[in-house]
Amino acid sequence: VGSRPFALYPLHSAVSKPPWRNKAAMTTLGKSRSVPSLLKLGTAPSTFSDQQKKSGSAISYKWDSPLDVKRDGALTTVKAQQLAEMLRTPGWRLLGNEHPSTPNLPEDSLPKNMIHPRAAPAWLKHDKQTLRFYAHFQESVIERVDENSRIRNVVICYHMEDGTVSIREPKVENSGIPQGAFLKRSQVAREDGDGFFGPDDMRCGEDIVIYGRKYHIKSCDRFTRWFYEQNGIDVGADEPDVEDLWRKSYRFKMSAERGGLPLSRSAMEAKTMGKYVAGKAPPKNITQFLVNDRKVLRFKGFWDDATMYGARMYFVIHYYLADNTVEINEAHARNSGRDGYPVFLKRGPLHKKNHLQAFPGSLTADGEPYMPEDFVVGQAVDVWNRKVMLYDCDDFTRNFYQNYMGIDQFDGKIDVSEKPLRHRKLLPPPHNGIGSHEDSLISCKMLAPKAPKIDLVRLMTYSGETLRLEAIMANSEPEDATRRMIISLYPETMPITVSVFEMQARNSGHMGGRFAERKRMTNPDTGKYFELTDFFVGQTVTIASQPLRIVKADEHALQFMEARPEEFPMAKPEACAKRLSPLAGEKEMRDEAGINPDRLKELAADHGVQIVDHEVITLLRHFNAGVAEGGTPLISGPRVLQAIIG
């Protein structure tokens, strides 16, 4: 581990014993307390000078430094001294192998299968990217009279992800040549043996040799051209396809067989003369046929069948300009229930008046035929005594009439869309009194009735809540004038339940106790179940066929209503104050001493504002001005006006 003077084993003479044979040396070279025994050599003075003299050792120490006596007093080198200083420190190997810490990157926290390399390899960067070239090669043909060579087209694909090449020959029908995969995907060596084929070896208009066969590249696809342009390489211009003699003759032969070649003048005259000799009359309106062939006017119409089981039928009407014939097809809707035979009137001339002869032998002139000017959208045509109304046409028909007749067919367009059917919803039958209303209603909605769902949120929110109101009978009977009722409302369910108890009055002749048991009750005025908003001070409700007018409410009921001003507007002080805005000009409303509640109701009634007792209670609770001399509470008018403004 260092220069020669610091060898691990001391030098010795030929006659002396090696140090590992000397027991004294082995005893002295024991393990050090701080560093390993072998590494301690040369770093501390020796304590076995006598043994060295006897054994003829070549190591000696002078002034706390080792010295090789066999080398004429040569001093230790600087490198050896540095090594010795380094060996004094325990763990010097770890200190010498420290590497600079690298900062943590975001990629270090990602899984290994999600890390994208900074320099993407070819198989990842060019995955599924292929350079496609279109080429051909010439193949010799022997023992043929019409050709001596044949051009075969191929597609050369260079796969950039692994540098492989594949060649495919498109299949030609009835070619008699096995076509398809021409060269399996593999790496192809260059002709000169210098590496494999790459993108630099392929250009449009150049020849390449693959396994001894010469291919001429004539074009490439759009992606290949874009790839070369992005890399600043000119791939070359596309070349036209090359046809051999056999392909030219084959195409000419097939065109002749299919009648694609025009007949000569003599052949055409002979064909026409043959038709006349056979008895066929010369064609009429040949010019109209040649000019208007394949030009068809297309209309849409409908016919209302007034027979017993008839209905509206829709048609598509074709008028052929080549020979002035008409064809009518039925336009059946989906799932119409009609047979799938669309022809309503086969193609032929359509006359304005049609009639059949009673005697087959009698001859009469045909009626006036329908012409293009007779078909106008919004008007009807007669089809064998059936009135067919035209309601629409296509764009070609519209342009034809505008260009040649100056008629815009869309002016008379009719909307024939049927209005959607609205089925009346059957109302459930009235409750027969058996069970609850919900149970009877759910039996009308499903075959297997289920118990109505309970609003658990409302149940947990209002569980234990009870609103108590005091009421009197308002039936104008003298014997009932002193009767007092306590109406209890339970809002934990929806609809709410109501119970009524009568307070015991002495010498009234009526027993106190339960007047109406707790249950869901129907409001006779609305026909629906009672709601919380139906109960407030000043309201008259009918329970058990008795009119009960509410005159008081306990503190808990008032606080419950004030906490929900959206449901109970008569418990909202701002809303009650704004109702009194017509009274802003009254002098009594500006009195600092306050105004009597009864006087306030009279003033409101004079201005056309009817306020209920519950609104008066709300004003007293929030705009109280103290108590008058007789003990009557007063309402602060200025505070009410301030609430109206504010």
Stockholm file with secondary structure:
# STOCKHOLM 1.0

chainA/1-646         VGSRPFALYPLHSAVSKPPWRNKAAMTTLGKSRSVPSLLKLGTAPSTFSDQQKKSGSAISYKWDSPLDVKRDGALTTVKAQQLAEMLRTPGWRLLGNEHPSTPNLPEDSLPKNMIHPRAAPAWLKHDKQTLRFYAHFQESVIERVDENSRIRNVVICYHMEDGTVSIREPKVENSGIPQGAFLKRSQVAREDGDGFFGPDDMRCGEDIVIYGRKYHIKSCDRFTRWFYEQNGIDVGADEPDVEDLWRKSYRFKMSAERGGLPLSRSAMEAKTMGKYVAGKAPPKNITQFLVNDRKVLRFKGFWDDATMYGARMYFVIHYYLADNTVEINEAHARNSGRDGYPVFLKRGPLHKKNHLQAFPGSLTADGEPYMPEDFVVGQAVDVWNRKVMLYDCDDFTRNFYQNYMGIDQFDGKIDVSEKPLRHRKLLPPPHNGIGSHEDSLISCKMLAPKAPKIDLVRLMTYSGETLRLEAIMANSEPEDATRRMIISLYPETMPITVSVFEMQARNSGHMGGRFAERKRMTNPDTGKYFELTDFFVGQTVTIASQPLRIVKADEHALQFMEARPEEFPMAKPEACAKRLSPLAGEKEMRDEAGINPDRLKELAADHGVQIVDHEVITLLRHFNAGVAEGGTPLISGPRVLQAIIG
#=GR chainA/1-646 SS CCSGGGCSSCCCCSSSCCGGGCHHHHHHTCCCSSSCHHHHTTSSCCSCHHHHHHHTCSEEEETTEEEEGGGTSCCCCHHHHHHHHHHTSTTHHHHHTCCCCCCCCGGGGSCGGGCCCSSCCHHHHTTTCEEEEEEEEEEECCSCSSCSEEEEEEEEEEETTTTEEEEEECCCTTCCSCCEEEEEEECCBCTTSSSBCCGGGCCTTCEEEETTEEEEEEEECHHHHHHHHHTTCCCCCCCCCCCCHHHHHHHHHHHHHTTCSCCCHHHHHHHHHHHHHTTCCCCSSHHHHHHHTTCEEEEEEEEECCSTTCCEEEEEEEEETTTTEEEEEECCCTTCCCCSCCEEEEEECCBSSCCCCSSTTCCCCCCCBCCGGGCCTTSEEESSSCEEEEEEECHHHHHHHHHHTCCCGGGGCCCCCCCCCCCCCCCCCCCCSSSCHHHHHHHHHCSSCCCCCCCHHHHHHSTTCCEEEEEEECSCCGGGTTCEEEEEEETTSSSCEEEEEECCCTTSSCCCEEEEEEECCBCTTTSSBCCGGGCCTTCEEEETTEEEEEEEECHHHHHHHHTCTTTCGGGCHHHHHHHTGGGGGCSGGGCTTCBCHHHHHHHHHHTTCCCCHHHHHHHHHHSEEEECTTSCEEECHHHHHHHHHC
#=GC SS_cons         CCSGGGCSSCCCCSSSCCGGGCHHHHHHTCCCSSSCHHHHTTSSCCSCHHHHHHHTCSEEEETTEEEEGGGTSCCCCHHHHHHHHHHTSTTHHHHHTCCCCCCCCGGGGSCGGGCCCSSCCHHHHTTTCEEEEEEEEEEECCSCSSCSEEEEEEEEEEETTTTEEEEEECCCTTCCSCCEEEEEEECCBCTTSSSBCCGGGCCTTCEEEETTEEEEEEEECHHHHHHHHHTTCCCCCCCCCCCCHHHHHHHHHHHHHTTCSCCCHHHHHHHHHHHHHTTCCCCSSHHHHHHHTTCEEEEEEEEECCSTTCCEEEEEEEEETTTTEEEEEECCCTTCCCCSCCEEEEEECCBSSCCCCSSTTCCCCCCCBCCGGGCCTTSEEESSSCEEEEEEECHHHHHHHHHHTCCCGGGGCCCCCCCCCCCCCCCCCCCCSSSCHHHHHHHHHCSSCCCCCCCHHHHHHSTTCCEEEEEEECSCCGGGTTCEEEEEEETTSSSCEEEEEECCCTTSSCCCEEEEEEECCBCTTTSSBCCGGGCCTTCEEEETTEEEEEEEECHHHHHHHHTCTTTCGGGCHHHHHHHTGGGGGCSGGGCTTCBCHHHHHHHHHHTTCCCCHHHHHHHHHHSEEEECTTSCEEECHHHHHHHHHC
//
